[in-house]
Amino acid sequence: MSTLTPPERVWWKPLGKEEKIWLTVSIVWALVLFSMMIVWSAAAKQDTPTETYKISTTEFQQLTNTFVQKYQVGQEKGVPIVRPPAGSDVYLLGRQYQWYPILELKKGQTYRIHISSVDMQHGFSLQPMNMNFQVLPDYDYVIRLTPAQTGEFYIVCNEFCGLGHHLMTGKIIVKE
């Protein structure tokens, strides 16, 4: 019968030259990456919405419907297109499998966009700008948005929400 013997070198003995170099490189790299997170957060202003309110799904749906009735200017494939005045509160509702309504905004004007869901967790991803937010029922997330360029921007759900998840799209149109 053979016996097991421990390795000759014990882990708490001094490190070799190569081990010291790689350990130093990995610690320095970890500190650089950690520092860059702080710098990027402060310099790039990439923070998530800081204004969040608790709201019932029924109340948010009523606010959205009132908003649509007040500012609707047309329709696209059965979805209302709304043109709110600059500086106003804008409501965007996520539900299976649609972002409602289509928003028509003015370039250079600031809007407070209220986003919520009425059924389950969704992901708000504005393309090609790559803005991403989690959207949960019973919470009203307020995003201050100032469009800097004209065009059509698409909203996709980036959080799996059911069999029709791949169809969950919306649109923001920015005009001069």
C-alpha positions in Angstrom: 0.0 0.0 0.0 1.4 3.4 -1.0 1.3 6.4 1.3 0.6 10.0 0.3 3.2 12.5 1.1 2.8 16.3 1.0 4.7 18.3 -1.6 8.1 19.5 -0.7 7.4 23.2 -1.0 4.9 24.7 1.5 2.6 27.5 0.4 3.6 29.9 3.2 7.3 29.9 2.3 8.6 32.9 0.4 7.5 33.3 -3.2 9.8 32.9 -6.2 10.7 35.8 -8.4 8.1 34.9 -11.2 5.3 34.5 -8.6 6.1 37.9 -7.1 6.0 39.6 -10.5 2.7 38.0 -11.5 1.1 38.7 -8.1 2.2 42.4 -8.3 0.9 42.8 -11.9 -2.5 41.3 -11.0 -2.8 43.5 -7.9 -1.8 46.7 -9.8 -4.2 45.8 -12.7 -7.1 45.2 -10.2 -6.5 48.6 -8.6 -6.3 50.3 -12.1 -9.7 48.8 -13.1 -11.3 49.7 -9.7 -10.1 53.3 -10.1 -11.4 53.5 -13.7 -14.9 52.5 -12.5 -14.9 55.5 -10.1 -13.4 57.9 -12.7 -15.9 56.7 -15.4 -18.9 57.0 -13.1 -17.9 60.6 -12.2 -16.6 61.9 -15.6 -19.0 60.2 -18.0 -22.1 60.9 -16.0 -23.4 57.3 -16.6 -25.5 57.0 -13.5 -28.8 55.3 -13.4 -31.9 57.4 -12.6 -31.9 58.9 -9.2 -35.5 59.8 -9.1 -37.7 56.8 -8.4 -41.2 56.7 -7.0 -43.4 54.0 -5.7 -46.6 53.9 -7.8 -49.4 51.4 -8.5 -49.5 49.8 -11.9 -53.1 51.0 -12.3 -52.2 54.6 -11.5 -49.2 54.6 -13.9 -51.4 53.2 -16.6 -54.0 56.0 -16.0 -51.3 58.6 -16.1 -50.0 57.2 -19.4 -53.4 57.0 -21.0 -54.1 60.7 -20.0 -50.8 61.7 -21.4 -51.5 59.9 -24.7 -55.0 61.5 -25.0 -53.6 64.9 -24.4 -50.6 64.9 -26.8 -51.5 62.3 -29.5 -50.6 63.4 -33.0 -51.0 60.2 -35.0 -50.6 56.5 -35.1 -48.2 53.9 -36.4 -49.3 50.3 -36.7 -52.0 51.0 -34.1 -49.6 52.5 -31.5 -50.2 56.2 -30.8 -47.5 58.8 -31.6 -47.4 61.6 -29.0 -45.6 65.0 -29.2 -45.3 66.4 -25.7 -44.2 70.0 -25.2 -40.5 70.6 -24.3 -39.7 70.3 -20.7 -42.8 68.3 -19.8 -43.3 65.0 -18.1 -43.4 62.1 -20.6 -44.8 58.7 -19.8 -43.6 55.4 -21.3 -45.2 52.2 -20.4 -43.7 48.7 -20.7 -46.0 45.8 -21.1 -46.0 42.4 -22.8 -44.9 42.8 -25.6 -44.7 46.5 -26.3 -43.4 49.9 -25.3 -46.3 52.4 -25.3 -46.6 55.0 -26.8 -44.2 56.2 -29.6 -42.6 59.4 -28.4 -41.8 62.3 -30.8 -39.3 64.7 -29.1 -37.5 67.9 -30.1 -33.8 68.0 -30.4 -32.0 70.0 -27.7 -35.0 70.1 -25.4 -35.0 68.4 -22.0 -37.8 65.9 -21.0 -38.5 64.0 -17.8 -39.4 60.5 -19.0 -41.3 58.4 -16.5 -40.9 54.7 -17.2 -42.7 51.8 -15.6 -44.1 48.4 -16.3 -47.6 47.1 -15.6 -47.0 43.3 -15.7 -43.4 42.1 -15.0 -39.8 43.1 -15.1 -38.6 44.5 -18.4 -35.3 46.0 -19.7 -35.3 49.4 -21.3 -32.5 49.6 -23.9 -32.4 52.7 -26.2 -30.5 51.8 -29.4 -28.1 52.9 -30.8 -27.4 55.0 -27.8 -26.9 51.9 -25.6 -28.8 53.3 -22.6 -30.0 50.4 -20.4 -32.3 50.4 -17.4 -34.2 47.8 -15.4 -38.0 48.5 -15.3 -40.1 47.0 -12.6 -43.8 47.2 -11.9 -44.9 49.5 -9.1 -41.9 51.8 -9.6 -41.8 55.0 -11.6 -38.3 55.7 -12.9 -37.6 59.2 -14.0 -34.9 59.8 -16.6 -33.9 63.3 -17.7 -33.3 63.1 -21.4 -32.0 65.8 -23.8 -31.9 64.4 -27.4 -28.7 65.6 -29.1 -29.4 64.3 -32.6 -32.3 63.8 -34.8 -33.5 60.4 -36.1 -35.4 57.3 -35.0 -34.2 55.5 -31.9 -35.5 52.1 -31.0 -36.3 50.8 -27.6 -35.9 47.1 -27.1 -36.6 44.9 -24.0 -33.3 43.4 -22.9 -34.8 41.4 -20.0 -36.6 38.1 -21.0 -40.3 38.7 -20.4 -42.0 35.7 -22.1 -42.5 34.1 -25.5 -43.1 37.4 -27.3 -40.0 39.0 -25.8 -38.3 39.3 -29.2 -41.2 41.4 -30.4 -41.1 44.0 -27.6 -39.9 47.1 -29.3 -40.8 50.8 -29.1 -39.6 54.0 -30.8 -38.5 57.5 -30.0 -38.5 60.0 -32.9 -36.3 63.1 -32.5 -37.0 66.0 -34.8 -35.6 69.5 -35.2 
